Amino acid sequence: MSDLKYAVIGAGAMGYRYGILLQDLGRKVDFIDTWEPGIEAVKQQGGVWVSRDHEDRHLVGVNLFRPEEYQGDPDVWIVFMKQMQLADMLQRCAHLFREHQVVFSAMNGWGHFEKLAQYFSADRIYGGTAIIATVLNGPGDVDFIGKRGAGSMNMCAMSEQVTDIEKRIAQDFTDAQMNPQITTDFKGTCLAKIVFNSVVNSLCTMYQIRMGEFIAYPGALEMTKQLVSEAYAACEAAGIPMINSVDEEVESIEYASRVGNPLHYPSMYQDMTNGRPTEVDYINGFIAELGRQHGVDCRTHAFLTHGVHLAERAFQIHRAQN
């Protein structure tokens, strides 16, 4: 049986991490992106600068294409885009999608599966979560946070049936030390990461602090439990079973913040400080809307959605003044 061939849509922090780690195994990996500064930097440098915890910076050669340039036929698409950019990217890549291909995405928030379903049948879509910290320092420059093997991820078929190709993808992720776990609860699996991000990403962004600085605050666990409990109530009302209990989810957030990535600024903070729109509407905003649809008051998530947008505006004002 030949090795799987991969193509990563979205040559950003997470796209590079997944793709480069698979490439290190000897897998054929291509990257597709539309961010011109990143494309030009990779061409001029002859690859991507890769560091781990700000050390051992070295150049890694990659095959990077615009959608219109790409002529490959991968077995597996890996998608890591910002939610608000995905629809346009998929439209530009539509001519590349084939019936034999499958797609995996562990993007933040909710909304990408409906977009992927316009191009792939449900039995070819795999979702997941990734508690894996990575920073894009700039065009063609990525930093993997945490020692090799740090972090964890879940993956689940939209059909909730474990397939042979899912097992093969999971084995490649295992060999790349990304610690995957296959589950059979699609919505519960994917919503677990939304709940995680609704706490850490949003609060660290609003207050411009690292994950370790957040969890060191004496009231952090109380804040965490309030947000998790509110989100779980909305999910329960919507008939979505969660893979963890409230206490287990709180413990997971505490551990990831205190032990896993205490020095990490979440991706939402990175977006804000780099002048990009955040995905808070697809995270806290999604939970607040889910609650509204099912008669559950998720006012804390609604408040944080506004809070992050206000932080975005304040950051832009301060940057313009300075």
Beta strands, then each sheet from edge to edge (+ up, - down):
strand 1: 5-9
strand 2: 28-32
strand 3: 48-52
strand 4: 55-60
strand 5: 64-65
strand 6: 76-79
strand 7: 102-105
strand 8: 125-131
strand 9: 134-138
strand 10: 141-144
strand 11: 152-157
strand 12: 180-182
sheet 1: 5+ 2+ 1+ 6+ 7+ 8+ 11- 12-
sheet 2: 4+ 3- 10- 9+
end
